[in-house]
Amino acid sequence: MRRRSRTQRINNIRSHVLSTLGFSSPPQIDENMKEEILRNLSISGVPYKAVSQQCYAGSWLYHNRAMPDLVSSKNLSLSGVPYRSVSQQGYAGSCTLPSWIDEDLWNDPDTKTLRLFFDILPVEDSGTSILNATLKLHIKERTACRCFTEDNESGEEDSVRFTVFVSQFLKPLRRRNRVPRMRILDVKMVVVKRDKWISFNVKEAVEEWMQRRRRRHGLEVNVIDSQGFPIDAKAVFGNTDCLLPVDVECQDTSLPVAVQKSLNFSTSPVLEVFTETRPNIQFREKRDIATIMQPFTEETSNDSNLIKESTFLKRLRGMSNCDDEDCEKTEAAPVRVEHT
């Protein structure tokens, strides 16, 4: 019985949804039709918001698109949901280091690590938060990289396996810091057959950099092969191109490698940061109950808030909180009388 009732409710809901959309039976909906239905559908006064992409001035910017007739001129929907914007900014590795980092030690040619520094702008709006931060590294072609050791035990003759560690410097790299303090942000086991892009999550570091610029001590990339031996990361990945601007151009790394080469895509490391900005809404402060219960004296007679509060207290005193037989009213407030 319960199963039959549940099935009947589901059928009623399905019929109601179909009739709302103007269908008598479930239609075959493609992507274009789905987009059109969602764009013209508003449920409970909340307009549909899609994400559109706009690419200009070396950055990827995304903004919410809502129905014009459902959004006011102040970028607020009729349902009271604040209008928000999501932006994506790309940063190329910088060769200009801050004064608190030793440049000679940073560019040490004997190290097998790849060190990266990004000149990230701080967050100026208090309503801005970071959604995601991704470090993208481009693996070089094997013909140009003599750094791999063949391992055919996996049965993949044309592939190479290695592990990549991305770490954050917690202290600036200096001569006196023989063992720099670091924190591992992301680790990936990579199987490579050809040159491609790989991504690492560095949100934790970017959030710290955007809040405190003095914490920008850079990142370090380490690579080890399948047997645990270190590999020169500078020979595995594309290095920082000092000629690139800080804000890189839009690059869709999901495109085929041949298409990327035809478009002259840079292979320099890229840091992509998604941020979300919401309007600052001022809420009315809650009144303190201690303020309401302040005595009304000559010193506070000019306070308009206390005048209103005293009127409220007078009305409160006039209300009876007990039966006529158990209490007697006074001018100040009702007082309960205990009969013995």
C-alpha positions, 0 to 999 in steps of 0.5 A, a space after each residue: 500500500 505504501 509503495 503504491 501511494 509513493 508511486 502515485 505521488 511520484 506520478 502526480 509530481 511528474 505530471 505537474 512538472 510536465 504540464 508546467 513546462 507545456 508537455 503532455 509526455 516526457 519529450 526528447 530534449 537536446 542541449 539547445 532545448 534544455 538551455 532555452 527551457 531553463 532560461 525562460 523558467 523561473 521557480 519560486 521567483 529565483 531566476 535561472 543563472 547561467 555562466 558565460 565566458 568572456 575573454 579579454 585583457 589577458 584574463 578569463 572573466 565569468 559573470 552570471 547571466 540572468 533574465 533581464 525582466 527578473 533582475 532589477 537595475 541594482 543587480 538584485 533578483 526579485 527573490 532577494 538573492 544577491 547578484 554575484 560575479 565569478 572571475 578567473 585570472 591567469 598568472 604567469 610565473 615571474 622572474 622578479 623576486 621580492 627582496 626577502 628571497 635570495 635570488 642566487 639560491 632561488 636560481 641555483 642550477 645544481 638543484 633538481 627542483 622547479 621553483 615558481 613565483 607568482 606576483 598575485 594581487 591582494 584581495 581588496 574587496 571584503 566580499 571576494 572569496 577564492 573558489 579554486 586555484 590551480 597550478 598548470 604545468 606542461 610536460 615536455 615532449 620526450 624527444 626533448 626531455 632526456 630525463 626518464 628511465 624506461 619502466 616496461 613492467 606495467 606493460 605500457 611500452 610507450 608510457 612513463 610513470 613518475 610522481 610529482 610533488 608541489 610544495 609551498 615555501 612557508 619561510 623565504 628561501 635564504 642562505 641562513 635557512 639551510 632546511 627551508 620550511 615547506 608544506 606539500 599542497 598536492 601530489 600526483 602519480 602521472 603516466 605520460 605518453 606524450 606532452 600534455 598539461 597537468 593540474 595541481 590544487 594550490 588553493 590553500 597557498 593562494 588564499 594565504 598570499 591574497 590575504 598577506 603579500 609578505 607570505 608569498 615565498 613561492 612554490 617548489 616542484 619535485 619529481 621522482 621516477 617509479 624507482 624513487 630516484 629524483 628527476 630534474 623537474 626543470 627538464 620535465 616541465 616547461 620553465 618560467 618564461 620571463 618575457 611573458 606578462 604577469 597576466 597571461 592570455 586565455 589558453 584552453 589547455 583541453 585542446 589537442 596538442 596539435 591545435 595548441 601548437 598551431 595557436 602558439 600556446 606558451 608552455 610556461 607554468 600558469 596559475 589560474 585563480 577563480 574568485 567570487 565576489 558578492 555585494 556587501 549587504 548591511 544588516 541592521 544590528 540587533 538591539 541589546 536587551 540590556 539597553 531596552 531595560 535601562 531606567 528612564 531618568 532625566 539624564 536619558 530623557 533626550 534619547 529617542 530610543 529610550 523614549 520609544 523603549 519606555 513606551 514599550 515598557 509602559 504597555 508591558 506593565 499594563 498587561 496582566 501576567 496573573 489571575 485577579 485572585 493571585 495578584 494585585 496591580 501596582 503603578 510600576 508593574 504587576 506583582 504576584 502575591 503568595 498566599 500562605 
